[in-house]
Amino acid sequence: MTTGVKICGLTTPETLDAALDGGAAFVGAVMFARSPRNIAPADAAALFERARGRAKVVAVVVNPDDALLGEIAGTLKPDFIQLHGSEAPARADEVRALTGAGIIKALPIRSGEDFAAADEWKPFADHL
């Protein structure tokens, strides 16, 4: 198994270029209004165009509604959607169908027992 570095929360050409020059396999934009690193899908699309062919583009979202997912798919066209909220595993299939993107699921790990959630997500996510 190979390991690829993912750097998200990128909002400027300088930070994106640093991630790309550093060899990140995945670079991402956070699309969650309460995040200090939030970026609008249209702004992310313009910024991340420079990453195409150099790294996979990821849109990080928290419990997104279908309208936001449609906007992201239509503007940014990410390679992956990273689900960072309390979504049920079955929601991943809906997100994939709406966006055409692969799925990354972020899971909180506070104890060894939390790894059971990872097993639950394996059939639905491309990366955990």
C-alpha positions as a printed Julia matrix, in Angstrom:
128×3 Matrix{Float64}:
   0.0    0.0     0.0
   1.32   3.43   -0.89
   0.75   6.58    1.11
  -0.26   9.85   -0.51
  -0.23  13.19    1.27
  -3.43  15.28    1.23
  -3.29  18.97    2.1
  -6.59  20.8     2.4
  -7.7   24.25    3.43
  -5.73  25.88    0.64
  -7.02  29.33   -0.28
  -4.19  31.15   -2.05
  -1.96  30.48   -5.06
   1.06  30.54   -2.73
  -0.24  27.82   -0.4
  -1.47  25.69   -3.27
   1.86  25.97   -5.09
   3.72  25.05   -1.89
   1.58  21.92   -1.52
   2.08  20.97   -5.16
   5.81  21.68   -5.09
   6.06  19.61   -1.9
   4.62  16.6    -3.67
   1.08  16.46   -2.27
  -0.94  13.78   -4.05
  -4.23  15.43   -3.08
  -4.94  19.14   -2.61
  -8.19  20.48   -1.31
 -10.54  23.31   -0.64
 -12.83  23.58    2.39
 -16.4   24.52    1.51
 -17.94  24.97    4.93
 -19.1   28.46    5.9
 -17.99  28.18    9.52
 -14.4   27.31    8.61
 -11.79  30.09    8.59
 -10.46  28.42    5.42
 -13.85  28.42    3.65
 -13.7   29.21   -0.07
 -16.57  29.55   -2.54
 -16.78  26.82   -5.2
 -16.26  29.31   -8.06
 -13.18  30.79   -6.36
 -11.84  27.29   -5.7
 -12.37  26.35   -9.36
 -10.23  29.28  -10.51
  -7.53  28.58   -7.93
  -7.3   24.81   -8.35
  -7.13  24.84  -12.15
  -3.34  25.02  -11.72
  -3.41  21.68   -9.83
  -4.97  19.63  -12.65
  -2.59  16.92  -13.77
  -0.32  17.45  -10.78
  -2.55  16.31   -7.9
  -6.09  15.12   -7.27
  -8.46  17.95   -6.32
 -10.61  17.46   -3.2
 -13.66  19.41   -2.02
 -14.01  19.14    1.77
 -17.61  19.48    2.96
 -19.56  19.02    6.2
 -23.06  17.53    5.9
 -23.57  19.12    2.45
 -26.98  19.52    0.89
 -27.59  18.58   -2.72
 -27.56  22.22   -3.86
 -24.01  22.75   -2.57
 -22.87  19.47   -4.08
 -24.35  20.45   -7.44
 -22.58  23.81   -7.31
 -19.27  22.14   -6.44
 -19.66  19.54   -9.2
 -20.55  22.2   -11.76
 -17.73  24.61  -10.94
 -14.79  22.96   -9.18
 -15.3   19.5   -10.71
 -13.27  17.8    -7.96
 -11.75  14.37   -8.26
 -12.95  13.62   -4.72
 -15.51  14.88   -2.24
 -14.32  14.55    1.36
 -17.23  14.05    3.74
 -16.29  15.54    7.07
 -19.62  15.53    8.9
 -22.02  13.05   10.47
 -23.21  11.62    7.16
 -24.53   8.06    7.06
 -22.5    5.7     4.88
 -25.32   5.39    2.34
 -25.07   9.15    1.72
 -21.72   8.49    0.03
 -23.47   6.73   -2.85
 -25.82   9.71   -3.26
 -22.88  12.14   -3.23
 -21.0   10.06   -5.79
 -24.08   9.95   -8.06
 -24.66  13.72   -7.75
 -21.05  14.76   -8.34
 -19.32  12.01  -10.29
 -16.46  12.33   -7.78
 -14.78   9.73   -5.64
 -15.43   9.71   -1.89
 -13.07  10.34    1.0
 -14.55  10.0     4.5
 -12.92  11.7     7.48
 -13.59   9.84   10.71
 -12.86  10.98   14.26
 -10.68   8.47   16.1
 -10.68   8.96   19.86
 -10.2    5.34   20.88
  -9.69   1.92   19.38
 -13.45   1.4    19.35
 -13.82   4.14   16.75
 -12.17   1.93   14.15
 -15.46   0.02   13.85
 -16.84   3.04   11.99
 -14.0    2.7     9.5
 -15.11  -0.85    8.76
 -18.68   0.38    8.23
 -17.48   2.97    5.7
 -15.12   0.74    3.68
 -17.75  -0.33    1.1
 -18.78   3.29    0.5
 -15.56   5.34    0.45
 -12.54   5.25   -1.82
 -10.29   6.57    0.96
 -10.69   6.84    4.73
